[in-house]
């Protein structure tokens, strides 16, 4: 890979960004920064504004208001200057179907005046498909070829729009490893994904978009810690009136007791002490912080009526 050229300041800086389609606001005053060597995950449901944000950050559209800078330059003005340091994995590939995977990689590296990198196909688990024409590759294999081309340039910034969609679990893990290698070398990665476990596994910071705005922001730990943890169990025998005093709220459905609390350790200790004193068996006991899945579900329940054009 090429040596990464580091620039002072953020690799990506988005300030008060708004984007519109006619009178419809798709991105509404969004702000975030991404440092060199950071993986930043941009999450949200379909229509939340993720792809529009990415398209603006790579220079495919001009902001309606606000600013986007990649290494200090506005992408819509300086796409040519940024081309050598920015790589993009889009949702759709544009390969020539008649070329093989190996020929596609060679053409790409020749066009970018890069040294041969035959091991790249092995790193994305495509070495055994090197002689297969792109038109005969599966959707997941094309995604992996796209990833190989993107990392071949040793980008300073990588925008990866749902790069693991359609991949099997082993290929997803291999892709995660490549992304970790890039950030370890100083590449800033902006990742969009529908896989919440992927964001939890990889991201230094997460922004969750909802209806064009950033609804939650922080590390995964910060976001989940700001929401109620959950304790679930099936007490046997159980009388709801016998529960010890808890800081959280309780509910019972089909014999499953759920406690939602911001004081996980305190309430778990009280329940365990209560069970020990009374002889109640806490079957199927589970306790843990909120997950990104639960926070997504919470955002869905908070939704106001859909925006109108």
Rosetta blueprint (number, residue, H / E / L):
1 X L
2 X L
3 X L
4 X L
5 X L
6 X L
7 X L
8 X L
9 X L
10 X L
11 X L
12 X E
13 X E
14 X E
15 X E
16 X E
17 X E
18 X E
19 X E
20 X E
21 X E
22 X L
23 X L
24 X E
25 X E
26 X E
27 X E
28 X E
29 X E
30 X E
31 X E
32 X E
33 X E
34 X E
35 X L
36 X L
37 X L
38 X L
39 X E
40 X E
41 X E
42 X E
43 X E
44 X E
45 X L
46 X L
47 X L
48 X L
49 X L
50 X H
51 X H
52 X H
53 X H
54 X H
55 X H
56 X H
57 X H
58 X L
59 X L
60 X L
61 X L
62 X L
63 X L
64 X L
65 X E
66 X E
67 X E
68 X E
69 X E
70 X E
71 X L
72 X L
73 X E
74 X L
75 X L
76 X L
77 X L
78 X L
79 X H
80 X H
81 X H
82 X H
83 X L
84 X L
85 X L
86 X E
87 X E
88 X E
89 X E
90 X L
91 X L
92 X L
93 X L
94 X L
95 X L
96 X L
97 X L
98 X L
99 X L
100 X E
101 X H
102 X H
103 X H
104 X H
105 X H
106 X H
107 X H
108 X H
109 X H
110 X H
111 X H
112 X L
113 X L
114 X L
115 X L
116 X L
117 X L
118 X L
119 X H
120 X H
121 X H
122 X H
123 X H
124 X L
125 X L
126 X L
127 X H
128 X H
129 X H
130 X L
131 X L
132 X L
133 X E
134 X H
135 X H
136 X H
137 X L
138 X L
139 X H
140 X H
141 X H
142 X H
143 X H
144 X H
145 X H
146 X H
147 X H
148 X H
149 X H
150 X H
151 X H
152 X H
153 X L
154 X L
155 X L
156 X L
157 X E
158 X E
159 X E
160 X E
161 X E
162 X L
163 X L
164 X L
165 X L
166 X L
167 X L
168 X L
169 X H
170 X H
171 X H
172 X H
173 X H
174 X H
175 X H
176 X H
177 X H
178 X H
179 X H
180 X H
181 X H
182 X H
183 X H
184 X H
185 X L
186 X L
187 X L
188 X E
189 X E
190 X E
191 X E
192 X E
193 X L
194 X L
195 X L
196 X H
197 X H
198 X H
199 X H
200 X H
201 X H
202 X H
203 X L
204 X L
205 X E
206 X E
207 X E
208 X E
209 X E
210 X E
211 X L
212 X L
213 X E
214 X E
215 X E
216 X E
217 X E
218 X E
219 X L
220 X H
221 X H
222 X H
223 X H
224 X H
225 X H
226 X L
227 X L
228 X L
229 X E
230 X E
231 X E
232 X E
233 X E
234 X E
235 X E
236 X E
237 X L
238 X L
239 X L
240 X H
241 X H
242 X H
243 X L
244 X L
245 X L
246 X L
247 X L
248 X L
249 X E
250 X E
251 X E
252 X E
253 X E
254 X L
255 X L
256 X E
257 X E
258 X E
259 X E
260 X E
261 X E
262 X L
263 X L
264 X H
265 X H
266 X H
267 X H
268 X H
269 X H
270 X H
271 X H
272 X H
273 X H
274 X H
275 X H
276 X H
277 X H
278 X H
279 X L
280 X L
281 X E
282 X E
283 X E
284 X E
285 X E
286 X E
287 X E
288 X E
289 X L
290 X L
291 X L
292 X H
293 X H
294 X H
295 X H
296 X H
297 X H
298 X H
299 X H
300 X H
301 X H
302 X H
303 X L
304 X L
305 X L
306 X L
307 X L
308 X L
309 X L
